[in-house]
Amino acid sequence: MRHVLIEAIDPVCGLDCTTRGRAGGRFDRPVESAEYQGTLYHFCSEQCRLRFESDPRKYVENAENARSGAANNVASKR
């Protein structure tokens, strides 16, 4: 049986939402998710998903800024 690993950080609260499941089957734990502009985002809870859905652009921009900040931080340490 092949397993699929979904690695994701909740864009609302920053928690690790990594989950594992069977390809085409059930996941070890429920996955809250929402799609925005063709990208699927995963959440730790229904509350975070609902917050995201109320203002997705806000959370997508925050997540992008966090990623670029982390990338800049790694580059500056070299």
N, C-alpha and C positions, 0 to 999 in steps of 0.2 A: 504494500500500500504506500503510495507516494503522499508526502505531506507538503503543504504549502505554508510558508512563513510570510506573514504580512508585517513588515516593519513600519511603524508609524508613530509619530509624536502628535498628540492632541494639540491642534493649533490654538485652542482656547486656553487650556490650563498648563500645557507643556508636559503632561504625563506621557510615559512610554505606553503605547497601546499595541505593542507587538503581540500578535496572536498566531497560533498555529492551528492548522486544520487540514483535513484530507482534501486532496485535489477534487474539486467538484462536489465536496461533501460538507459535513457539519464542522463547525469550529469548536475548539476547546471551551471557549467562552463567547458570549454574544458580542458581536461587533456592531457598534453604532457607526453609521457612515452617512455622508451626504456628498453630493456632487456639486461642484461649482466651476463653471467655465471649463468643462471637460476634464476636470481633475477630481478624483475621488479622495475625500478626506475621512479619516477615522477618528473616533472619539472614545474617551474612557467611560462616558455616561450619556444618558439621554439629555441631561441638563446641559452638558457642554455642546451637544449637537444642536439643541434648540437655540442656545446663545449664538452659535455660529450661523445658523439659518436666519437669525434676525438681522445680522449685519456681516455677511461673509467677507466682504471686501476688507473690513477692519482687521479681521483675524488672519486673512491671507497676507496682507501687508505686514502685520506684526511678525508672522512666521518667516516671511522672506527677509525682513530686517534682521531677525535673530540668526538666520542661516548665514547671511552675508557678514554679519558681525563676527560670528564664529570662524568663518573662512578667513577674514582679515586678521583675526587674532592668531590663527595657526600660521599664516604667512608672515606675520611680524616676528614670530619666534624663531624663524629660520635664519 
